[in-house]
């Protein structure tokens, strides 16, 4: 015979824990501006680094006279710049 759980037993009451304001730390905001010479967020810094990498790769391929192969990173760079316009 299979045993079925007894629903007549009462379940434990739900308990809440109340934390004081100084015990709760807010999560860091990825859009928060940083201080410094170039105030950029981490997201903007990563975007700039990836953009410069695509630009350097395509420039190197153009210098090496591989213009047809350079169209791939240039196309990805174009998509990245279009997406960056909508994000930032």
C-alpha positions as CSV (number, residue, x, y, z in Angstrom):
1,X,0.0,0.0,0.0
2,X,1.2,3.5,-0.7
3,X,1.2,6.0,2.1
4,X,-0.2,9.3,1.5
5,X,0.9,12.4,3.4
6,X,-1.5,13.4,6.1
7,X,-2.9,16.9,5.3
8,X,-4.5,17.2,8.7
9,X,-1.2,18.1,10.3
10,X,-0.6,21.8,10.6
11,X,2.4,23.2,8.7
12,X,4.9,25.5,10.3
13,X,3.9,29.1,10.3
14,X,5.8,31.4,7.8
15,X,8.3,33.5,9.6
16,X,9.9,36.8,8.4
17,X,13.2,38.2,9.3
18,X,13.4,41.9,9.7
19,X,16.8,43.4,9.0
20,X,18.0,46.8,10.2
21,X,18.9,49.3,7.5
22,X,22.6,49.1,8.3
23,X,22.6,45.3,7.8
24,X,21.5,45.5,4.2
25,X,24.1,46.4,1.6
26,X,22.8,47.5,-1.8
27,X,24.1,45.8,-4.9
28,X,26.6,47.8,-7.0
29,X,24.9,49.6,-9.9
30,X,26.6,48.7,-13.2
31,X,25.4,52.1,-14.6
32,X,26.9,54.1,-11.8
33,X,29.5,56.7,-12.9
34,X,33.0,56.3,-11.6
35,X,35.2,59.1,-10.5
36,X,38.5,59.8,-12.2
37,X,40.1,61.1,-15.4
38,X,37.7,59.3,-17.6
39,X,34.4,58.7,-15.7
40,X,33.1,55.6,-17.2
41,X,31.1,52.7,-15.9
42,X,32.5,49.1,-16.1
43,X,30.0,48.4,-18.9
44,X,31.1,51.4,-20.9
45,X,34.8,50.5,-20.3
46,X,34.3,47.0,-21.6
47,X,32.4,48.3,-24.6
48,X,35.3,50.6,-25.4
49,X,37.8,47.9,-25.1
50,X,35.9,45.5,-27.4
51,X,35.4,48.3,-29.9
52,X,39.2,49.1,-29.9
53,X,40.1,45.4,-30.3
54,X,37.8,45.0,-33.4
55,X,39.2,48.2,-34.8
56,X,42.8,47.1,-34.2
57,X,42.2,43.6,-35.8
58,X,40.6,45.1,-38.9
59,X,43.3,47.7,-39.2
60,X,46.0,45.0,-39.0
61,X,44.2,42.9,-41.6
62,X,43.9,45.9,-43.9
63,X,47.7,46.7,-43.5
64,X,48.5,43.1,-44.3
65,X,46.5,43.5,-47.6
66,X,43.8,41.1,-46.5
67,X,40.9,43.6,-47.0
68,X,38.4,40.9,-47.8
69,X,39.1,39.2,-44.5
70,X,39.0,42.5,-42.7
71,X,35.3,42.9,-43.6
72,X,34.4,40.4,-40.9
73,X,35.7,42.4,-37.9
74,X,34.5,45.6,-39.6
75,X,31.0,44.2,-39.9
76,X,31.1,43.1,-36.2
77,X,32.3,46.6,-35.3
78,X,29.4,48.2,-37.2
79,X,26.9,45.9,-35.3
80,X,28.6,46.8,-32.0
81,X,28.4,50.5,-32.7
82,X,24.7,50.3,-33.6
83,X,24.0,48.3,-30.5
84,X,26.0,50.7,-28.4
85,X,23.9,53.6,-29.7
86,X,20.8,52.0,-28.3
87,X,22.4,50.9,-25.0
88,X,24.2,54.1,-24.1
